[in-house]
Amino acid sequence: MSAMQDVAQDFAPKDLVRSPELVPIAEKVLRGDRLSLEDGLTLYETADVHGVCALADLVRRRMHGRTAFYNVNRHVNYSNVCALSCSFCAFHRKRGQDGAYEMDIEEVRDAALAAADAGATELHVVGGLHPWLPFEHYTKMLSELRTAVPRIHLKAFTAVEIVHLQRISKRGRDGYEGTLAVLRDLKEAGLGSLPGGGAEVFDDRAHDTAWKGKIRGDQWLDVHRAAHELGLNSNATMLYGHVEGRRERIVHMDLLRKQQDRTLANWAEHQNIGTRPDTDGVLLSGPLDAYPQQRLPMPGQCGLDTGYFQTIIPLPFFPDESGLEQLPGPTGLENLRTLAIARLMLDNIPHAKAFWIMQTLGMAQLMLDAGADDLDGTVVWYDITHLGGSSTHQETTVNDLRRIATEAGFDPVERDTLYRRVERDGANWRLADESLPVAG
């Protein structure tokens, strides 16, 4: 089914949900109205999980039809040495501690060259907050990568790392202007976009319990606002299933969509996307007739003079080997429900990702029917979390990603970092629209 078809035109609420408390929410979804925070809590509390997933699936098919995106990427975690000691994190080490490592620039470049030889379109570069590396190390790393692999998009540095880089560059007291200055330097060196890590949950109580000393939600949002102002796209995560509650998750989603509303306001005006009477927001998930031109923002469109949040990625907490290992972590059903709720609440973020590294390939396949339209990529190396005792070598193949999408009834489509379609012959690839810049 094409994403341009209105998949909801023949549905009634009773076709989608069984529980009476979900009927008013289903009516809102069918009309294209924004869900409230109380609606989000109802979606968490109802026993009708199938109804929640059905509503998210309707929204997903409105926005993307039967497309399931994936990419060919490689993660590079350049160091796990970190100045922080967050209790939820099993990744960080102190220098000299067993398991601590630091990749030099040449090692990072070699990993990038191997990724290019394998046909990767994206390098995802993140690490700990290294206490001794100077700011120039990071700009040099980006410049070396840009020279070595000019066609690969460099998605690098979480908002937490950006604030750290602001401090070590002696611009920590410059506030938002200092953030902009750091991001300008990084962009000039080769930065293409920001990942979504480090958001955790935007709640001060949870923050002080699990990651005191790390940046708070307002700082995380400011970093992404600055990135968007400079034309850099970014992603958003939410780490759930630890010390937060369900209400905190809903508030987290609401803060993300409020910022995205402001970011996309100018673009929506140019696209003649009107707002609903009950909200000032920019909704991308409504019925077809609400979008006379384009439903989803894409780089280069008229009126889109900033970057924006392009993907929401709910991440389940893994307690093993962390300071919170006494906690049970979320169940598979909670993971499925949370992904579906994120798709419904975040009506202005174009994509929802089932990050298979933290969800498993099997769960990611189910999530395609619960709001997800993206499976992420081949990954190769991932040292942040190890699912079920897996090693840092966590890799899947394009064939596996395409197979699980096809088995679930979807059409697998390779994308680049900015969700532009990729055509491929082995390791050789090109953008389907050759008029677009390759790594921009």
C-alpha positions as CSV (number, residue, x, y, z in Angstrom):
1,M,0.0,0.0,0.0
2,S,1.4,3.4,-0.9
3,A,2.2,5.9,1.8
4,M,0.1,8.4,-0.2
5,Q,-3.1,6.4,0.4
6,D,-5.3,7.2,3.3
7,V,-5.3,3.8,5.1
8,A,-7.8,4.9,7.7
9,Q,-10.7,6.0,5.4
10,D,-12.6,2.7,5.9
11,F,-11.9,2.2,9.6
12,A,-14.1,2.8,12.6
13,P,-12.8,2.8,16.1
14,K,-14.3,-0.6,16.8
15,D,-12.3,-2.0,14.0
16,L,-9.1,-1.1,15.8
17,V,-9.6,-1.4,19.5
18,R,-11.6,-3.6,21.9
19,S,-11.4,-1.7,25.2
20,P,-13.9,1.1,25.7
21,E,-11.2,3.4,27.1
22,L,-9.4,3.3,23.8
23,V,-12.4,4.3,21.7
24,P,-11.9,8.1,22.2
25,I,-8.2,7.8,21.5
26,A,-9.0,5.8,18.3
27,E,-11.3,8.5,17.2
28,K,-8.6,11.1,17.7
29,V,-6.1,9.0,15.7
30,L,-8.6,8.6,12.9
31,R,-9.2,12.3,12.7
32,G,-5.6,13.2,13.0
33,D,-5.8,15.0,16.4
34,R,-2.9,15.2,18.8
35,L,-3.0,12.8,21.8
36,S,-2.8,14.3,25.3
37,L,-0.5,13.2,28.1
38,E,-3.5,11.5,29.7
39,D,-4.2,9.7,26.5
40,G,-0.6,8.4,26.6
41,L,-1.1,7.1,30.1
42,T,-4.3,5.3,29.0
43,L,-2.3,3.6,26.2
44,Y,0.1,2.4,28.9
45,E,-2.5,1.2,31.3
46,T,-5.0,-0.5,29.0
47,A,-5.1,-4.3,28.8
48,D,-5.8,-4.0,25.1
49,V,-2.1,-4.0,23.9
50,H,-3.3,-5.3,20.5
51,G,-5.4,-2.2,20.1
52,V,-2.5,0.1,21.0
53,C,-0.4,-1.6,18.4
54,A,-3.2,-1.4,15.8
55,L,-3.4,2.3,16.2
56,A,0.3,2.7,15.9
57,D,0.3,0.5,12.8
58,L,-2.4,2.7,11.2
59,V,-0.3,5.8,11.8
60,R,2.8,4.1,10.5
61,R,1.1,3.0,7.3
62,R,-0.3,6.5,6.8
63,M,3.2,7.9,7.0
64,H,5.3,5.2,5.2
65,G,3.0,2.6,3.6
66,R,4.6,-0.8,3.7
67,T,8.2,0.5,3.5
68,A,10.7,-0.9,6.1
69,F,13.9,1.1,6.0
70,Y,17.4,-0.2,6.8
71,N,20.9,1.1,6.2
72,V,24.5,-0.2,5.8
73,N,26.4,1.3,8.6
74,R,29.2,0.8,11.1
75,H,29.3,1.9,14.7
76,V,32.7,3.1,16.1
77,N,32.9,3.5,19.9
78,Y,36.2,5.2,20.0
79,S,36.7,5.0,23.8
80,N,34.9,3.8,26.9
81,V,37.0,5.9,29.2
82,C,34.6,8.3,30.8
83,A,34.6,11.0,33.4
84,L,31.1,10.0,34.6
85,S,30.1,6.9,36.5
86,C,26.4,6.6,35.8
87,S,24.8,3.8,37.7
88,F,22.8,2.6,34.8
89,C,25.8,2.3,32.4
90,A,27.9,-0.9,32.0
91,F,29.9,0.7,29.2
92,H,32.1,3.2,31.1
93,R,35.6,2.6,32.5
94,K,38.3,4.6,34.1
95,R,41.7,4.8,32.4
96,G,43.8,1.8,33.5
97,Q,40.7,-0.2,34.7
98,D,40.2,-3.7,33.3
99,G,38.4,-3.4,29.9
100,A,39.2,0.3,29.3
101,Y,40.3,1.2,25.8
102,E,41.1,4.2,23.6
103,M,41.2,4.2,19.8
104,D,43.6,6.6,18.3
105,I,42.6,8.6,15.2
106,E,44.4,6.1,12.9
107,E,42.4,3.2,14.3
108,V,39.2,5.1,13.9
109,R,40.2,5.9,10.3
110,D,41.1,2.2,9.6
111,A,37.6,1.2,10.8
112,A,36.1,3.8,8.5
113,L,38.1,2.5,5.5
114,A,36.9,-1.0,6.3
115,A,33.3,0.2,6.4
116,A,33.7,2.0,3.1
117,D,35.1,-1.2,1.5
118,A,32.0,-3.0,2.8
119,G,29.8,-0.4,1.1
120,A,28.7,1.5,4.3
121,T,26.9,4.8,3.8
122,E,27.1,5.9,7.5
123,L,29.6,5.9,10.3
124,H,28.1,6.2,13.8
125,V,30.8,7.6,16.1
126,V,30.3,7.9,19.9
127,G,32.2,7.3,23.1
128,G,32.7,8.2,26.7
129,L,33.6,11.6,28.1
130,H,37.3,11.2,27.9
131,P,38.9,13.4,30.6
132,W,42.2,14.2,28.8
133,L,41.7,14.4,25.1
134,P,41.7,18.0,23.8
135,F,38.9,19.4,21.6
136,E,41.3,19.5,18.7
137,H,41.4,15.7,18.8
138,Y,37.8,15.5,17.8
139,T,37.9,18.0,15.0
140,K,41.0,16.3,13.7
141,M,39.3,12.9,13.9
142,L,36.3,14.2,11.8
143,S,38.6,15.9,9.3
144,E,40.7,12.7,8.9
145,L,37.5,10.7,8.4
146,R,36.1,13.2,5.9
147,T,39.3,12.9,3.9
148,A,39.6,9.1,4.1
149,V,35.9,8.3,3.4
150,P,34.3,11.4,1.7
151,R,31.2,9.6,0.7
152,I,30.3,8.3,4.1
153,H,27.9,10.3,6.3
154,L,29.5,11.1,9.7
155,K,26.8,10.8,12.4
156,A,28.8,11.5,15.6
157,F,28.7,12.6,19.2
158,T,25.7,12.5,21.5
159,A,24.5,15.7,23.2
160,V,26.3,14.6,26.3
161,E,29.6,14.5,24.4
162,I,28.8,17.9,22.8
163,V,28.5,19.5,26.2
164,H,31.7,17.9,27.2
165,L,33.4,19.2,24.1
166,Q,32.1,22.6,24.9
167,R,33.7,22.5,28.3
168,I,37.1,21.3,27.2
169,S,37.1,23.9,24.4
170,K,36.8,26.6,27.1
171,R,33.4,27.6,25.9
172,G,31.4,26.0,28.7
173,R,30.5,29.4,30.2
174,D,29.2,30.7,26.9
175,G,25.8,28.9,27.2
176,Y,23.9,28.4,24.0
177,E,26.3,30.5,21.9
178,G,29.1,28.2,23.1
179,T,27.1,25.1,22.0
180,L,26.6,26.7,18.6
181,A,30.3,27.5,18.3
182,V,31.3,23.9,19.1
183,L,28.8,22.5,16.6
184,R,30.0,24.9,13.9
185,D,33.6,23.8,14.4
186,L,32.5,20.1,14.2
187,K,30.3,20.7,11.2
188,E,33.2,22.4,9.4
189,A,35.4,19.4,10.2
190,G,32.9,17.0,8.7
191,L,30.0,16.3,11.1
192,G,26.9,15.4,9.2
193,S,24.3,14.8,11.9
194,L,23.8,13.9,15.6
195,P,22.7,10.6,17.0
196,G,20.1,10.5,19.7
197,G,21.9,9.0,22.6
198,G,22.2,10.5,26.1
199,A,18.6,11.6,26.4
200,E,17.7,8.8,28.9
201,V,14.5,10.1,30.4
202,F,13.8,13.9,30.9
203,D,13.0,13.7,34.6
204,D,15.0,15.3,37.4
205,R,14.2,12.6,40.0
206,A,15.3,9.8,37.6
207,H,18.3,11.9,36.6
208,D,19.5,12.3,40.2
209,T,18.9,8.6,41.0
210,A,20.6,7.0,38.0
211,W,22.9,9.5,36.3
212,K,23.7,12.4,38.5
213,G,26.4,14.5,37.0
214,K,25.2,13.9,33.5
215,I,23.5,16.8,31.6
216,R,19.8,17.3,32.3
217,G,17.0,17.2,29.7
218,D,16.9,20.9,29.0
219,Q,20.6,20.8,28.1
220,W,20.1,17.8,25.8
221,L,17.3,19.6,24.1
222,D,19.3,22.8,23.7
223,V,22.2,20.9,22.0
224,H,19.7,19.4,19.5
225,R,18.0,22.8,19.0
226,A,21.5,24.3,18.2
227,A,22.2,21.4,15.8
228,H,18.9,22.0,14.0
229,E,19.6,25.7,13.8
230,L,22.8,24.9,12.0
231,G,21.0,22.7,9.5
232,L,22.1,19.4,11.1
233,N,19.5,16.6,11.4
234,S,19.4,14.6,14.6
235,N,17.7,11.7,16.3
236,A,16.0,11.2,19.7
237,T,16.1,8.4,22.1
238,M,14.4,7.5,25.3
239,L,16.0,4.9,27.7
240,Y,13.1,3.3,29.7
241,G,12.6,0.5,32.1
242,H,14.9,1.6,35.0
243,V,13.9,4.0,37.8
244,E,11.5,6.1,35.8
245,G,7.7,5.7,35.7
246,R,5.4,5.6,32.7
247,R,4.3,9.2,33.3
248,E,7.9,10.3,33.0
249,R,8.1,8.5,29.6
250,I,5.1,10.4,28.4
251,V,6.4,13.7,29.6
252,H,9.7,12.9,27.8
253,M,7.8,12.4,24.5
254,D,5.8,15.6,25.0
255,L,9.0,17.6,25.4
256,L,10.4,16.2,22.2
257,R,7.3,16.9,20.2
258,K,7.0,20.5,21.5
259,Q,10.5,21.2,20.4
260,Q,9.9,19.6,17.0
261,D,6.7,21.7,16.6
262,R,8.9,24.9,16.9
263,T,11.5,23.5,14.5
264,L,9.0,22.5,11.8
265,A,6.7,25.5,12.0
266,N,8.2,27.4,9.0
267,W,8.3,24.2,6.9
268,A,4.7,23.4,7.7
269,E,3.6,26.9,6.7
270,H,5.3,26.5,3.3
271,Q,3.7,23.0,2.8
272,N,0.2,24.4,3.7
273,I,0.0,21.9,6.6
274,G,-2.7,23.4,8.9
275,T,-2.9,22.8,12.6
276,R,-5.8,21.2,14.3
277,P,-8.1,23.4,16.4
278,D,-7.0,21.8,19.6
279,T,-3.3,22.2,19.1
280,D,-0.7,24.6,17.8
281,G,1.5,21.6,16.8
282,V,2.7,20.3,13.4
283,L,1.2,16.9,12.9
284,L,2.5,14.5,10.3
285,S,0.4,11.5,11.1
286,G,-3.1,12.7,10.1
287,P,-5.4,11.7,7.2
288,L,-4.2,12.2,3.6
289,D,-6.3,15.4,2.9
290,A,-4.3,17.3,5.6
291,Y,-1.2,17.3,3.3
292,P,-1.8,19.0,0.0
293,Q,2.0,18.9,-0.8
294,Q,4.4,16.8,1.3
295,R,3.5,14.9,4.5
296,L,7.1,14.4,5.7
297,P,10.1,16.8,5.8
298,M,13.1,15.9,3.7
299,P,16.4,17.9,3.3
300,G,16.2,20.5,0.6
301,Q,12.5,21.1,0.7
302,C,11.0,24.6,0.4
303,G,10.7,26.2,3.8
304,L,13.0,23.7,5.5
305,D,15.8,26.0,6.6
306,T,16.8,24.0,9.7
307,G,17.6,20.4,10.7
308,Y,15.0,18.4,12.7
309,F,14.4,15.3,14.7
310,Q,14.1,12.6,12.1
311,T,13.7,9.5,14.2
312,I,12.5,8.4,17.6
313,I,14.4,5.4,19.1
314,P,13.0,3.9,22.3
315,L,15.8,1.9,24.0
316,P,15.0,-0.7,26.7
317,F,17.3,-0.6,29.8
318,F,19.6,-3.6,30.3
319,P,20.4,-4.0,34.0
320,D,23.2,-6.6,33.7
321,E,26.6,-5.5,34.9
322,S,25.3,-2.0,35.8
323,G,24.9,-0.3,39.1
324,L,21.2,-1.0,38.8
325,E,21.4,-4.7,38.1
326,Q,18.9,-5.5,40.9
327,L,16.2,-4.1,38.6
328,P,14.3,-6.5,36.3
329,G,14.4,-4.4,33.1
330,P,11.4,-4.1,30.7
331,T,9.6,-7.2,29.3
332,G,9.1,-7.8,25.6
333,L,5.5,-6.8,25.8
334,E,6.5,-3.5,27.5
335,N,9.0,-2.9,24.7
336,L,6.3,-3.5,22.1
337,R,3.8,-1.2,23.8
338,T,6.4,1.6,24.4
339,L,7.4,1.6,20.7
340,A,3.7,1.8,19.7
341,I,3.0,4.6,22.1
342,A,6.1,6.6,20.9
343,R,4.8,6.3,17.4
344,L,1.3,7.6,18.5
345,M,2.5,10.4,20.8
346,L,5.4,11.7,18.6
347,D,3.1,12.7,15.7
348,N,5.7,15.1,14.3
349,I,8.8,12.9,14.1
350,P,8.9,11.2,10.7
351,H,10.4,7.9,11.7
352,A,10.3,5.3,14.5
353,K,13.2,2.9,14.8
354,A,13.2,-0.6,16.2
355,F,16.9,-0.7,17.0
356,W,17.5,-4.5,16.6
357,I,20.7,-4.5,18.7
358,M,18.6,-3.7,21.8
359,Q,15.3,-5.2,20.7
360,T,16.5,-8.4,18.9
361,L,15.8,-9.1,15.2
362,G,12.7,-11.1,16.1
363,M,11.2,-8.3,18.2
364,A,12.1,-5.7,15.6
365,Q,10.2,-7.7,13.1
366,L,7.1,-7.6,15.3
367,M,7.6,-3.9,15.8
368,L,7.1,-3.2,12.1
369,D,3.4,-4.0,12.9
370,A,3.4,-1.7,15.9
371,G,4.6,1.6,14.5
372,A,8.3,1.1,13.5
373,D,9.3,1.8,10.0
374,D,13.1,1.5,10.4
375,L,15.3,-1.5,11.5
376,D,18.6,0.4,11.7
377,G,21.5,-1.2,10.0
378,T,24.3,-3.8,9.8
379,V,26.2,-2.1,12.8
380,V,29.2,-4.5,12.9
381,W,30.6,-3.2,16.2
382,Y,28.6,-2.1,19.2
383,D,30.0,-1.7,22.7
384,I,27.3,0.2,24.6
385,T,25.1,-2.7,25.5
386,H,25.5,-6.4,25.0
387,L,22.1,-8.2,24.7
388,G,22.0,-11.7,26.2
389,G,25.8,-11.8,26.8
390,S,26.7,-11.0,23.2
391,S,30.1,-9.6,22.3
392,T,31.0,-6.2,21.0
393,H,31.0,-7.8,17.5
394,Q,27.3,-7.4,16.9
395,E,26.6,-7.6,13.2
396,T,23.8,-8.6,10.9
397,T,23.6,-8.8,7.2
398,V,21.6,-6.9,4.6
399,N,20.0,-10.2,3.6
400,D,18.8,-10.8,7.2
401,L,17.3,-7.3,7.4
402,R,15.6,-7.6,4.1
403,R,14.3,-11.1,5.1
404,I,12.7,-10.1,8.3
405,A,11.0,-7.1,6.7
406,T,9.7,-9.3,3.8
407,E,8.5,-12.0,6.2
408,A,6.5,-9.4,8.1
409,G,4.8,-8.3,4.9
410,F,6.8,-5.1,4.3
411,D,9.0,-3.8,1.4
412,P,12.6,-3.4,2.5
413,V,14.2,-0.2,1.3
414,E,17.8,0.8,1.9
415,R,18.3,4.4,3.0
416,D,21.1,6.7,3.8
417,T,21.4,8.6,7.1
418,L,18.9,11.3,5.9
419,Y,16.4,8.7,4.7
420,R,17.2,9.2,1.0
421,R,16.8,6.0,-1.0
422,V,20.0,4.1,-1.9
423,E,20.5,1.9,-4.9
424,R,23.3,-0.7,-4.6
425,D,25.4,-3.3,-6.5
426,G,27.4,-5.0,-3.9
427,A,29.7,-2.5,-2.1
428,N,29.0,0.1,-4.8
429,W,26.1,2.4,-4.1
430,R,24.5,5.6,-5.1
431,L,21.5,7.8,-4.1
432,A,18.4,7.0,-6.1
433,D,18.1,10.8,-6.7
434,E,21.5,11.6,-8.1
435,S,20.9,15.4,-7.8
436,L,21.3,15.1,-4.0
437,P,24.7,15.6,-2.3
438,V,26.1,12.2,-1.3
439,A,27.4,12.9,2.3
440,G,25.4,16.0,3.2
